[in-house]
Amino acid sequence: MRFPDGIAIRFVAVRCSEEVQSRPTLPPNSDFPICIILKFMSGLSLTKHVQLAGATAPRQVARPLVMIVDDHDDTREMLRYAIEMNGYSVIEAADGKQAVRLAEGSLPNLILMDTSLPEVDGYMATQRIRELQGARQLTIIFLSGHAEPQSREMALAAGGDGYFVKPVRLEELELALKKYLTAPDSGI
């Protein structure tokens, strides 16, 4: 949407709660919560949680949890939108040390791991996460800007289950999510 004074706004609707799932078919005049994110071209974001009139509370459903580990805010934001729009919950880490702490506390179902990270690189973070109790069965997919074969080999040797070169195509990401996770039916 573009206003007369030149301010452009991008609207993205996502579910407000990580635990909420809408019913497959909504009766006429039903209400449901949505989250409106206003993204101004200046970079300013405004999130508004809205309860539409007449809505009934949706049923609670646990969704698979995906951890995004990347030191670039814009990459994490883009991945978060794509993953949440596919029906998954998301947590984020900006470095390898934080990723290990978060994995230990929340044990996600899938981790998207960058290779080049501050503090602890993605290879070492993956090895440390694999040592955590219960972490052997979780899926770790590397997303890296390194296209060399040795980078892929190092990622798989560290315990990675897959490797994508950035920028990753959203279609590839969606296929990987569907392959490794089962999302609840979004009803959309």
C-alpha positions in Angstrom: 0.0 0.0 0.0 1.4 3.4 -0.9 0.1 6.6 0.6 0.0 10.0 -1.2 2.9 11.4 0.8 5.1 8.5 -0.5 5.1 6.3 2.6 4.9 2.7 1.6 3.6 0.0 4.0 3.8 -3.7 3.6 1.1 -5.8 5.3 1.9 -9.3 6.5 -0.8 -11.3 8.4 0.4 -14.0 10.7 -1.3 -15.8 13.5 -0.8 -14.1 16.9 -0.1 -17.1 19.0 2.4 -19.8 18.3 -0.1 -22.2 19.8 -3.2 -21.1 17.8 -4.7 -22.9 14.9 -7.8 -21.8 13.1 -10.6 -24.2 12.4 -10.6 -25.5 8.8 -13.8 -23.8 7.9 -15.1 -20.8 9.7 -18.8 -20.2 10.0 -20.2 -16.9 8.8 -19.6 -13.9 11.1 -17.0 -15.8 13.2 -14.0 -14.0 14.7 -10.4 -15.1 15.0 -7.2 -13.4 16.1 -4.7 -12.1 13.6 -1.5 -10.2 13.9 -0.9 -7.3 11.5 2.7 -6.3 11.0 3.2 -2.9 9.4 6.7 -2.7 7.9 7.6 0.9 6.9 10.3 1.4 4.2 12.3 3.2 6.8 12.7 -0.1 8.6 10.4 0.8 11.5 8.0 -2.1 12.3 4.7 -2.0 14.2 2.9 -5.1 15.2 -0.7 -4.9 16.2 -2.7 -7.9 17.6 -6.3 -7.7 16.6 -9.3 -9.8 17.8 -11.9 -9.6 15.0 -15.5 -9.2 16.2 -17.6 -12.3 16.9 -14.6 -14.7 17.0 -14.5 -17.8 19.1 -11.3 -19.0 20.6 -9.5 -21.3 18.3 -8.4 -24.7 19.6 -4.9 -25.0 21.0 -2.5 -27.1 19.0 1.2 -27.6 19.6 3.2 -26.8 16.4 6.7 -28.1 15.5 9.4 -25.7 16.7 12.1 -24.5 14.3 15.2 -22.6 15.5 16.8 -20.2 13.1 20.5 -19.6 13.8 22.0 -16.7 11.8 23.9 -13.6 12.7 22.1 -11.4 10.1 18.8 -9.9 11.4 17.3 -9.6 7.9 18.0 -13.2 7.1 16.3 -14.4 10.4 13.3 -12.1 9.7 12.8 -13.4 6.2 13.1 -17.0 7.3 10.8 -16.4 10.3 8.0 -15.1 8.0 8.4 -18.0 5.6 8.4 -20.6 8.4 5.5 -19.1 10.4 3.4 -18.8 7.2 3.9 -22.6 6.8 2.4 -23.3 10.2 5.5 -23.7 12.4 6.7 -22.0 15.6 10.1 -20.2 15.5 12.8 -19.3 17.9 16.0 -17.4 16.9 19.7 -17.3 17.8 22.2 -14.8 16.6 25.3 -16.8 17.4 26.4 -20.4 18.0 26.7 -20.1 21.8 23.2 -18.8 22.0 22.0 -21.6 19.7 23.4 -24.3 22.0 21.7 -22.6 25.1 18.4 -22.4 23.3 18.6 -25.9 22.0 19.3 -27.2 25.5 16.3 -25.3 26.9 13.7 -25.8 24.2 14.9 -28.8 22.1 13.5 -27.7 18.7 12.3 -30.2 16.1 14.5 -28.6 13.4 17.4 -26.2 13.3 18.4 -24.0 10.4 22.1 -23.3 11.1 24.4 -20.8 9.4 28.1 -21.9 9.2 29.8 -18.5 9.8 28.6 -17.3 13.2 30.2 -15.1 16.0 31.2 -16.7 19.3 31.0 -20.4 18.1 30.7 -21.3 14.5 27.8 -23.4 13.1 29.9 -26.5 12.8 31.0 -26.5 16.5 27.5 -25.4 17.6 26.0 -28.4 15.8 28.5 -30.8 17.4 27.6 -29.4 20.9 23.9 -29.6 20.2 24.2 -33.2 19.0 25.8 -34.0 22.4 22.7 -32.8 24.3 20.4 -35.4 25.7 17.5 -36.0 23.2 19.2 -34.0 20.4 20.3 -36.9 18.3 16.9 -37.2 16.5 16.4 -33.6 15.7 17.1 -32.3 12.2 19.8 -29.7 11.6 20.0 -28.2 8.1 22.8 -25.8 7.3 22.1 -22.6 5.3 25.4 -21.1 4.2 26.9 -18.6 1.8 29.7 -21.1 1.1 29.1 -23.1 -2.0 32.4 -25.0 -1.9 32.0 -28.9 -1.6 34.3 -28.9 1.5 31.9 -26.6 3.4 29.0 -29.1 2.7 31.3 -32.0 3.8 32.2 -30.2 7.0 28.6 -29.5 7.8 27.5 -33.1 7.3 30.5 -34.3 9.3 29.6 -32.0 12.2 26.1 -33.6 12.4 24.1 -31.7 9.8 21.3 -33.5 8.0 21.2 -31.2 5.0 22.9 -28.2 3.3 21.5 -25.3 1.3 23.5 -22.5 -0.2 22.1 -19.0 0.5 20.2 -17.3 -0.8 17.9 -20.3 -0.3 14.8 -20.5 -2.5 11.6 -20.5 -0.4 10.3 -23.4 -2.4 13.4 -25.5 -1.3 12.9 -24.4 2.3 9.2 -25.3 2.2 10.0 -28.8 0.8 12.6 -29.4 3.5 10.2 -28.3 6.2 7.6 -30.7 4.9 10.1 -33.5 4.6 11.3 -33.2 8.2 8.3 -31.8 10.1 4.6 -32.3 10.2 2.7 -29.0 10.6 -0.8 -28.9 11.8 -3.4 -28.1 9.1 -3.6 -24.3 9.0 -7.2 -24.4 7.8 -6.4 -21.8 5.2 
